[in-house]
Amino acid sequence: MATEILMPALSPTMTEGKLARWLKKEGDTIASGDVVAEIETDKATMEVEAVDEGILGRILVPEGSEGIAVNAPIAVLVAQGEAVPDKVEAAPKAAHTPAETVSAPVAAPIPSAPAAHAPSQPAPTAVGGKRIAVSPLARRIARDKGLDLSTIKGSGPNGRIVKHDVETAVLAPVQATQGSPAPVPGGSRTIPHTTMRKVIARRLSESKATVPHFYVSADVELDALLALRSQMNALSTGDGPDAFKLSVNDMLVKAAAVALKKVPEVNATYTDEAMILHDDADISIAVSLDDGLITPIIRQADRKSLKEISQEAKGLIARARAGKLKPEEFQGGTFSLSNMGMYDVKDFNAIINPPQAAILAIAAGKKQAVVVNDALKIATVMTVTLSVDHRAVDGATAARWLSAFQATVQSPLSLVL
């Protein structure tokens, strides 16, 4: 009996994914546990294992297909000698149909503007006996806007007209009337969004639009922490399993966790019904990737030594950049750190990562003159800015947390005690 292979849910929040690559081809024998495909989510590329055994009778979703809804059929498995059923449909796109492969915009004839509520003519689906390949969403948009699909060049697989193509045609009249800038020597390129970039754009837009941010900044002296780091790194020798090399960020992760235990009101999640205060300080660390960023989590950072944090962070960062993080390694977290000190940044404001209530933006440490007991001295100073969800945390509470963080960094012995 034929069995459908379904698009798996690789995380609790996953609703769609991209079928990045098939590792088996039609006609191959499949055993339970065999890796058959790679699925790209917003955070990582993961392997899909077969649950049943049989012959891969038909692949329904080609490599590179995006927006495939969870639990939609992607292939059909049949028994030895069994025929593939005739009525097998390809997997549908997810409900919101994200943008598909994009090519350079193609100019379309300018249609006359329809009346506000006047019915428009249905978009044609064939010209000269040749069928026009068009997605259902693109067909509906074209019909609503009164566009002739035969004038639109498709940028999807096999020339299929997709949402982006129709939207480009809709904008053409506006661009024609408003004028366009002079051509830039060398032209331009259109780069399709990855699944990760789409989700980052959606989530950060939602965060900035729905979470009332406010910001608190402070200057923090780093010299004592840098001296402690040098002393601890000098204790680590060789390349064995016990070797370690602390980064400044490792120590700041620990300092943030210590501050969260001192001011637990910041280690919170706001809901419409109640405030959730988290017992553990699970610190998300922002890691930059070629096409976005990801936030692997140091769980229970308040309970771990600097050596443990350092070794765990290095492993998480390496797997993040290789696209090999497991969902539990980047989902969750109670507080975030975003460190751009390596880019010589003076200061910046970070956007909160819901459902967390705060994120700390860390800028570069620079030597400058400071006044201590009415006397000048040279110190290494960095500016940190705490972005806070005002629904969960008030200004005075945020200031107390920042003061606790500052005191911990400037007197860092508490990080090793």
C-alpha positions in Angstrom: 0.0 0.0 0.0 1.4 3.4 -1.0 2.5 5.7 1.9 3.0 9.4 1.7 6.1 11.0 3.0 5.0 14.2 4.7 6.7 17.6 5.3 7.9 17.2 8.9 7.5 19.7 11.7 11.1 20.1 12.8 10.2 22.5 15.6 7.1 23.4 17.7 6.8 26.7 15.8 7.5 25.5 12.3 4.6 25.9 9.9 6.5 25.7 6.6 9.9 24.9 5.2 12.1 24.7 2.1 12.9 21.3 0.5 16.6 22.0 0.1 17.8 18.7 -1.4 16.7 15.2 -2.1 19.3 12.6 -0.9 17.3 9.7 -2.6 15.9 9.5 -6.1 12.8 7.9 -7.6 13.2 4.1 -7.7 15.6 3.9 -4.7 15.0 1.4 -2.0 14.3 3.1 1.4 14.8 1.6 4.8 13.3 2.9 8.0 15.8 5.5 9.4 17.3 6.3 6.0 18.0 10.0 5.5 15.9 10.9 2.4 16.0 14.7 2.2 17.3 18.0 3.7 14.8 20.5 4.9 15.7 24.2 5.4 13.8 26.0 8.1 14.2 29.6 9.2 17.1 28.6 11.5 18.9 25.6 10.1 19.1 22.8 7.5 18.0 19.5 9.0 17.9 15.9 7.7 14.6 14.0 7.3 14.6 10.3 8.1 12.1 7.8 6.6 9.7 6.3 9.1 8.6 3.4 6.8 10.4 1.2 4.2 9.7 0.7 0.6 10.5 2.1 -2.9 10.6 5.9 -3.5 7.9 5.8 -6.1 7.4 9.5 -6.8 8.9 12.8 -5.7 6.1 15.4 -5.4 8.2 18.4 -4.4 11.3 19.2 -6.4 14.5 20.5 -4.8 14.5 24.2 -4.0 10.8 24.4 -3.4 9.9 26.9 -0.7 6.9 27.5 1.5 5.9 23.9 1.8 3.3 23.5 4.5 4.0 21.1 7.5 2.3 17.7 7.0 1.9 18.2 3.2 2.9 15.2 1.1 6.3 15.6 -0.5 6.8 12.1 -1.9 5.2 8.7 -2.2 6.6 5.4 -0.9 5.4 2.2 -2.5 6.0 -1.5 -1.8 8.2 -3.6 -4.1 6.3 -4.2 -7.4 3.5 -1.8 -6.4 2.4 0.8 -8.9 2.4 4.5 -7.9 -1.2 5.7 -7.5 -2.5 7.9 -10.3 -4.1 10.5 -8.1 -1.2 11.9 -6.1 -1.1 15.7 -5.8 2.0 17.8 -5.0 2.3 19.4 -1.7 0.5 22.8 -1.4 2.3 25.9 -0.4 1.8 27.3 3.1 -1.2 29.6 3.6 0.7 32.9 3.4 2.8 31.8 0.3 6.1 33.4 0.8 7.9 35.0 -2.1 9.4 32.5 -4.5 12.5 32.7 -6.7 12.8 36.2 -8.0 14.3 37.5 -11.2 14.7 41.0 -12.6 11.4 42.8 -12.8 9.8 42.7 -16.3 7.9 45.7 -17.5 4.2 45.1 -18.2 1.7 47.2 -20.2 -0.1 49.8 -18.1 -3.7 48.8 -17.7 -6.3 51.4 -17.2 -7.3 51.7 -13.6 -10.5 49.9 -12.8 -13.3 51.5 -10.8 -13.0 51.0 -7.0 -15.4 48.1 -6.9 -15.9 47.2 -10.5 -15.6 43.5 -11.4 -12.5 42.7 -13.3 -12.0 40.2 -16.1 -10.7 36.8 -15.1 -7.0 36.4 -15.8 -6.4 34.0 -18.8 -4.7 30.7 -18.1 -3.8 29.9 -21.8 -2.6 31.7 -24.8 -2.6 30.3 -28.3 -3.4 26.8 -26.9 -0.4 27.0 -24.6 -1.2 26.8 -20.9 0.2 29.6 -18.6 1.9 28.3 -15.5 0.8 30.4 -12.6 0.4 29.9 -8.8 -3.2 30.2 -7.5 -2.3 33.2 -5.4 -0.7 35.0 -8.4 -3.8 34.2 -10.5 -6.1 35.7 -7.8 -4.1 38.9 -7.5 -3.9 39.3 -11.3 -7.7 38.8 -11.5 -8.4 41.3 -8.7 -6.1 43.9 -10.3 -7.3 43.3 -13.9 -3.9 42.2 -15.2 -3.4 40.1 -18.3 -1.2 37.1 -17.3 0.0 36.7 -20.9 1.9 40.0 -20.5 3.8 38.9 -17.4 7.0 36.8 -17.4 7.2 34.3 -14.7 10.3 34.0 -12.5 9.3 30.8 -10.6 10.3 27.2 -11.5 9.9 26.5 -15.2 8.8 30.0 -15.8 5.8 29.8 -13.4 4.2 33.2 -12.6 4.4 33.8 -8.9 3.2 36.4 -6.4 6.3 38.6 -6.9 5.8 38.8 -10.7 2.3 40.0 -10.4 3.1 42.5 -7.7 5.9 43.9 -9.8 3.4 44.3 -12.7 1.0 46.1 -10.4 3.7 48.6 -9.4 4.8 49.3 -12.9 2.1 52.1 -13.6 3.1 53.8 -10.3 6.8 53.8 -11.1 6.0 55.0 -14.6 4.1 58.0 -13.3 6.4 58.9 -10.5 9.5 58.4 -12.6 12.5 56.3 -11.7 16.1 57.2 -10.8 18.7 57.4 -13.4 20.4 54.1 -14.2 23.4 53.3 -12.1 26.5 52.2 -13.9 27.0 48.5 -13.4 23.3 47.7 -12.9 21.9 45.9 -10.0 21.1 42.3 -8.8 18.0 40.8 -7.4 18.8 38.2 -4.7 15.9 36.0 -3.6 15.2 35.9 0.2 16.2 32.8 2.1 13.7 31.3 4.5 15.8 32.6 7.3 15.7 36.2 6.0 11.9 36.1 5.5 11.3 34.9 9.1 13.7 37.4 10.6 11.9 40.2 8.7 8.5 39.1 9.9 9.4 38.5 13.5 11.4 41.7 14.0 8.7 43.7 12.3 6.1 42.2 14.6 8.4 42.9 17.6 9.0 46.5 16.8 5.3 47.1 16.0 3.7 45.3 18.9 6.3 45.5 21.8 6.7 49.0 23.4 10.5 49.3 23.5 12.4 51.7 25.7 16.2 51.9 26.1 18.6 52.4 29.0 22.3 53.0 28.4 25.4 53.0 30.6 29.2 53.1 30.3 31.0 50.1 31.7 34.7 49.9 32.5 36.3 46.7 31.2 39.9 46.8 32.6 39.3 44.5 35.6 37.4 42.0 33.5 40.1 42.0 30.8 42.8 41.4 33.4 40.9 38.5 34.9 40.4 37.0 31.4 44.1 37.2 30.8 44.9 35.4 34.1 42.4 32.7 33.5 43.5 32.1 29.9 47.0 31.8 31.1 45.9 28.8 33.2 44.7 26.9 30.2 47.4 25.1 28.2 47.4 22.5 25.4 44.6 21.4 23.2 43.1 18.7 25.4 39.4 18.5 26.5 40.1 20.7 29.5 41.6 23.5 27.4 39.7 26.7 27.1 40.1 30.2 25.9 37.7 32.8 27.3 36.3 35.5 25.1 35.0 38.8 26.5 31.6 37.7 25.3 31.8 34.5 27.4 32.3 36.7 30.5 29.6 39.1 29.6 27.1 36.2 29.2 27.9 35.1 32.8 27.7 38.7 34.0 24.2 39.1 32.4 23.1 35.9 34.1 24.4 37.1 37.5 22.5 40.4 37.0 19.3 38.5 36.1 19.5 36.6 39.4 20.0 39.9 41.3 17.1 41.6 39.4 14.8 38.7 38.5 12.0 40.9 37.3 13.9 41.4 34.0 14.1 37.7 33.5 10.5 37.7 32.4 7.8 37.1 29.8 4.7 39.3 29.4 1.4 37.7 28.6 -2.1 39.2 28.6 -3.1 37.1 31.6 0.0 37.2 33.7 3.7 37.9 34.1 6.0 34.8 33.8 9.2 35.0 35.9 11.8 32.5 34.8 14.0 30.7 37.4 16.8 29.9 35.0 18.9 32.5 33.2 18.9 31.1 29.6 21.0 33.5 27.6 20.5 33.8 23.8 23.6 34.9 22.0 23.2 36.6 18.6 25.4 34.9 16.0 25.8 36.5 12.6 25.4 34.3 9.5 25.9 35.0 5.8 22.1 35.4 5.3 20.9 36.5 8.7 21.4 35.7 12.3 20.5 33.0 14.8 20.5 33.0 18.6 21.8 29.8 20.2 21.2 29.5 23.9 23.5 29.0 26.9 21.0 27.3 29.2 21.3 28.0 33.0 24.2 30.3 32.4 24.0 31.5 36.0 24.9 28.0 37.2 27.8 27.4 34.8 31.4 28.2 35.2 33.2 30.5 32.7 35.0 27.5 31.3 31.7 25.7 30.7 30.1 28.7 29.1 33.2 29.2 26.9 33.3 25.6 25.6 29.5 25.4 25.1 29.4 28.8 23.3 32.1 27.7 20.9 30.3 24.5 20.0 27.0 26.3 19.5 28.5 29.0 17.3 30.3 26.4 15.2 27.1 24.4 14.7 25.1 27.6 14.0 27.4 28.6 11.2 27.3 25.1 9.8 23.5 25.1 9.9 23.5 22.1 12.2 21.8 23.4 15.4 19.0 21.3 16.9 15.7 23.2 17.5 16.2 22.9 21.3 19.5 24.7 20.9 18.0 27.9 19.6 14.4 28.0 20.7 13.5 29.5 24.0 15.8 31.6 26.0 14.9 34.2 28.6 17.3 37.1 27.7 19.5 38.0 24.8 22.9 39.5 24.2 23.9 41.2 20.9 27.6 42.0 20.8 29.0 44.2 18.0 32.1 45.3 19.8 34.3 43.5 17.2 33.0 46.0 14.6 34.2 49.1 16.5 30.6 50.2 17.1 30.2 53.1 19.5 26.6 52.2 20.6 23.4 50.8 19.2 19.8 49.7 20.1 18.8 46.1 19.6 15.3 44.8 18.9 13.7 42.6 21.5 13.4 38.9 20.7 9.8 38.0 21.9 8.7 36.5 24.1 11.7 37.7 26.0 11.4 41.0 27.8 14.9 42.5 27.2 18.1 42.3 25.1 21.4 43.9 25.8 23.3 45.6 23.0 27.1 45.6 23.6 29.4 48.1 21.8 33.1 48.3 21.4 35.5 48.8 24.4 37.7 51.9 23.8 40.3 53.6 25.9 39.3 57.0 27.1 39.7 59.5 29.9 37.5 59.0 32.9 37.2 60.9 36.2 37.7 58.9 39.4 37.8 60.7 42.8 38.2 64.1 40.9 41.3 62.7 39.1 41.7 61.7 35.5 42.7 58.2 34.5 42.7 56.1 31.3 40.2 53.2 31.2 38.8 50.8 28.6 35.1 51.7 28.4 32.2 50.2 26.5 28.6 51.5 26.1 25.8 49.0 26.7 22.2 49.6 25.9 19.3 47.6 27.4 16.2 47.4 25.2 13.2 46.6 27.4 9.6 45.6 26.9 7.8 48.3 28.9 4.8 46.0 29.4 6.9 43.7 31.5 9.7 45.9 33.0 9.5 49.5 34.3 12.2 52.1 34.0 13.5 51.9 37.5 13.8 48.1 37.3 15.7 48.3 34.1 18.1 50.8 35.6 18.6 48.5 38.6 19.5 45.6 36.3 21.9 47.7 34.3 23.5 48.9 37.5 23.9 45.3 38.7 25.4 44.3 35.3 27.8 47.2 35.5 29.0 46.4 39.0 29.5 42.7 38.1 31.7 43.6 35.1 33.7 46.2 36.9 34.2 43.8 39.9 34.4 40.5 38.1 35.6 38.2 40.8 31.9 37.3 41.4 32.0 35.5 38.0 34.4 32.8 39.3 33.2 32.5 42.9 
